[in-house]
């Protein structure tokens, strides 16, 4: 049976690029689901704009992935024509939006990491990744500031908003550890000065989010257990539903031009 899925050789540099691109694409899609449904009009616009920033980052990264692959594939092929197990995004970004507090907690945890990561990636010996990082960091700094202000409002607000924010943090915390994993795929790039070591960012990340959570009167969960697997293609069931939505048009009309 004919398939619309692509196949490609996944080098360490391509794998790293896809990790960053997939994070941005999947979270951008998740945030776009709030369009028309956010609590207030201003936040409807803000979340849509953050989603657009992330989609823009993913496009730049997928375009670079196509250059690294050099087999004739395009950014659309990488974004829409891979099987679920070929996606390299972390588990955190594919988690459902839940209520508004859940979305905000997810955004704080992820943006606090990515702002640090992009700052370090600006030092990369890969000029293309360094240039993408320089633009993305400015956007991610705003994403963190915006979501942190909302989390403080929710956590230090009413009893209901505090309870929901704490419940969201308790639920999503176990997905945060994967952000700092560095495996053999990344190690050669780290040693070559092409990528930052994610593990080295964890202390700075904790120092960044702790004041936010303290002001929000939220407690960091004490569980040592962390979920992982997204970087090597072991995803939750949620990603399948996202891809069914994202990939429909490309799968139904492959190579269509519009």
Buried (B, 14 or more C-beta within 10 A) or exposed (E): EEEBEBEBEEBBBBBBBBBBBBBBBBBBBBBBBBEEEBEEEEBBEBBBBBBBBBBBBBBBBBBBBBEBBEEEBBBBBBBBBBEBEBBBBBBBBBBBBBBBBBBBBBBBBBBBBBBBBBBBBBEBEBEBBBBBBEBBBEBBBBBBEBBBBBBBEBBBBEEEBBEBBBBBBBBBBBBBBBBBBBEEBBEBBBEEEBBBBBEEBBEBBBEBBEEBBBBBEBEBBEEEEBBBEBBEBEBBEBBEEBBEEBBEEBBEEBEEEE
